[in-house]
């Protein structure tokens, strides 16, 4: 190559001085012409990166003029990022080439994207500069961006599809997987691209089946069973077709599928429902909105005797028995035509004219406009049940004739039958108790005999004994109970029969009889002892009185007075015993007593016996009706109860006396008392003392029973005896350390007149 001259003539005949150095080897004019023909900007720089040569294409790319580039370095002229060009220069000086895309500066602060290639220029093996090629790739980039936009647009269309779109290569490797596919399968796109499509099938041979079918026809449609990432399977309807290139050769398969699991489930449900209706034991028929039969199931034909062909096209009148009124049918049609369900028990007629009972339900079926289009009738043959019910009603009438409570329960003790005897005994009607557990409301679960009954019935199939129960009003009753297990035709236990006889009155009579006998024997003994003691005490008192007269000034006089006091207490005790045992004429001296006046008159006498540490509250309304009572005995009752209350409060407390009118419903018995219905005056005496334990409550009215060291045990027994003789009764409520309340109920004059014919009113 010849030496290059120091002055280069530009194709536009412009001279660039000093743009070439003598050590650049440039070929002849043919090479120069070739450089100008290249569709790329060419720039030659020296080792200082000062531009030595630029072809016409370069000027057209960057819009710089000759004057703009004279003496300029490449980096100052074209590159805003000095670091990247510095790295490239270092590579060139080491003899390496560079190639990259970058953005270079254009005149007037513009820029252009170019593909840059650079190589070192050597002279005798030494790098003396470099040659740079700048290819304008703006159109290429624009085309590339258009392709990307087109691809993105197509991808957006694919991803916006509600159907699953999956593309595979001919060897069934997944190359496309849209968003709907992601949502259905549970895989992300990156997880499946490049994987074999068998990953998505529950049946491994499905993909082969599709490919083989495509080879024959180029298209395939059908149902396939897919598998999600979590292992769940689902059904989809797949439409697949071959993808071919410009020459018509297949390059892949495009599949569009839709999840049809719900549809399959619905279809399966319809099939199952249809199959179930066909095999249903109940009769089913469907009519149009005019009542024309369109479908009957086999159970209908079997029960009625009409064939399917005979029934379809007819109306339900074919089974009409004539046993129902026109009003019944008007009500039925009005109900179902209004869109409501109609239920009833009907008597229908078979083809052979025989009658049968049926429990029917007619349901209207509406269309999307909420208009009735069809009616579905289901019917259950209840003929045998109706016959059985009739027999049961006959049995029930027989069972209702007895006063015993006859109860039938299932094996969980839930009541299924409750006769009128049970209603009378317990107070609950059959409607109130059927379906409830018998032990829940009779409160028998705490009775030891109940637990014994449950255990015995399991082993022996029957049990008999006494149970303590409660009626609806909360009153305790005692029943003699007989339990028997009932079995069906197969010998299986199905129910429990309980027959209860109320023996409460008998038990009370037994207790009262035992108490009366005890009281009678105690009374006889006490009366005999009292009279004997009275015969002893009388001469003693006479003798003491004589000795006192003779020894008024003697030292023994004080001792005689003390002795007289002791004997007098003995005489008082004898009088109390005689009062307890007597039912004589004293009781018959009854007077009309107004309690508020009576309490005012006796208040001071009672208060004198009460400690000052005990506060006394008396509340006796003036409008309380009068009672008939013996004043001295009533005073004895009040005194004994108040003294008992005082003794229960050794540290002091509150004694309260109240009175109120009350009405007692029904006749019943309490231990020692026969309570009659009517109006009573309730006199309550309450204390805040130590209370009475539960085990002692049953004994407090027994003669000579006492918990006090110096007590006689006759106070409360005397109260008991007096109240009973006045046709009243007593109730006691007490709790240890929470006080005691004695409620004395005495009949008003009106009530007393109805229960006693032997009262002598002393004016």
Secondary structure, DSSP 8 states (H G I E B T S, - for coil): --B--SEEE-TTS-EEET---TT-B---HHHHHHHHHSSSEEEEEETT-BEEEE-HHHHHHH---HHHHTT-BHHHHH-S-HHHHHHHHHHHHTT--EEEEEEEEEGGGEEEEEEEEEEEEEETTEEEEEEEEEEE-HHHHHHHHHHHHHHHHHHHHHHH-SSEEEEEETT-BEEEE-HHHHHHH---HHHHTTSBGGGGBSSTTHHHHHHHHHHHHSEEEEEEEEE-TTS-EEEEEEEEEEEE-TTS-EEEEEEEEEE-HHHHHHHHHHHHHHHHHHH-SSEEEEEETT-BEEEE-HHHHHHH---HHHHTTSBGGGGB-S-S-HHHHHHHHHHHHTT--EEEEEEEE-TTS-EEEEEEEEEEEE-TTS-EEEEEEEEEE-HHHHHHHHHHHHHHHHHTTSSSEEEEE-TT-BEEEE-HHHHHHHS--HHHHTTSBHHHHTT-TT-HHHHHHHHHHHHHSEEEEEEEEE-TTS-EEEEEEEEEEEE-TTS-EEEEEEEEEE-HHHHHHHHHHHHHHHHHHHHHHHHHHHHHHHHHHHHHHHHHHHHHHHTTTSTTHHHHHHHHHHHHHHHHHHHHHHHHH--SHHHH-BEEE-HHHHHHHHHHHHHHTS-TTEEEEEEE-TTS--EEE-HHHHHHHHHHHHHHHHHT-TT-EEEEEEEEEEEE-S-EEETTEEE-SEEEEEEEEEE-SS---HHHHTTTTSTT--SSTT--S-HHHHHHHHHHHTT-EEEEEE-TTS-EEEEEEEEBHHHHHHH-S---B--
